Amino acid sequence: MSLKEKLKADVIVHMKAGNKVGLTTVRNVLGEIETREKSGKSPVELDDLQITALLQKEAAKRRDTAATYSAAGHDDRAQAEIAEAEVIEAYLPRALNREEAEAIVDEAIAGLKADGTELTMRSMGAVMKSVTPKIGGRFDGKAISEIVKARLA
C-alpha cells in the first residue's frame, strides 16, 4: 500500500472514530498532494519519497506556526497546530540517528569501491545518488553531504 493510499484509507478511519483533528489534517495533506500532482504543465503521480518530503514540509510548517502562536500568547491555537503536526508525523518513517546514517554512507562507499570505482571528491555525486534513496528523508540532507565529504576527503 502506497503512502497516498494509506492516507486515503485513514480518512475513513478518522471519520468512523470521530477524530476531527486527524480527519481535517489528512484531508488537507491529501489536498496538498493533489495540488502538487496537478500543478505544472502535465499532471504527475507523486511517489512515496516525494510524498514523504511533502509531509515533512507540512509538519515543519505546522511546528513553525505553533511557535509563532505561542510567542503571540495564543496557546490554544499553538496546541491545535502541534496536534496536526503529530498526525502528519505519524505517517513519516522513523528518523535515523547519526550512526545509522553514517553506516548507510559507509555501505554505499564500500559498494562503489567493490565495483572498482576509485573514489575522490569528484565521486561525491555518485555516492549521494546511491545514499539518497536509502536515507529517504529520514536524516538531514546537508548533514549527509557533510558525512560523505568527510569520508571522501
Secondary structure as the mmCIF struct_conf table of DSSP 4:
data_model
#
loop_
_struct_conf.conf_type_id
_struct_conf.id
_struct_conf.beg_label_comp_id
_struct_conf.beg_label_asym_id
_struct_conf.beg_label_seq_id
_struct_conf.end_label_comp_id
_struct_conf.end_label_asym_id
_struct_conf.end_label_seq_id
HELX_RH_AL_P HELX_RH_AL_P1 LEU A 3 ALA A 17
TURN_TY1_P TURN_TY1_P1 GLY A 18 GLY A 18
HELX_RH_AL_P HELX_RH_AL_P2 LYS A 20 LYS A 38
BEND BEND1 SER A 39 SER A 42
HELX_RH_AL_P HELX_RH_AL_P3 ASP A 48 ALA A 71
TURN_TY1_P TURN_TY1_P2 ALA A 72 GLY A 73
HELX_RH_AL_P HELX_RH_AL_P4 ASP A 75 GLU A 89
TURN_TY1_P TURN_TY1_P3 ALA A 90 TYR A 91
BEND BEND2 LEU A 92 LEU A 92
HELX_LH_PP_P HELX_LH_PP_P1 PRO A 93 ASN A 97
HELX_RH_AL_P HELX_RH_AL_P5 ARG A 98 ALA A 114
TURN_TY1_P TURN_TY1_P4 ASP A 115 GLY A 116
HELX_LH_PP_P HELX_LH_PP_P2 THR A 117 LEU A 119
HELX_RH_3T_P HELX_RH_3T_P1 MET A 121 SER A 123
HELX_RH_AL_P HELX_RH_AL_P6 MET A 124 ILE A 135
TURN_TY1_P TURN_TY1_P5 GLY A 136 GLY A 137
BEND BEND3 ARG A 138 PHE A 139
HELX_RH_AL_P HELX_RH_AL_P7 GLY A 141 LEU A 152
#
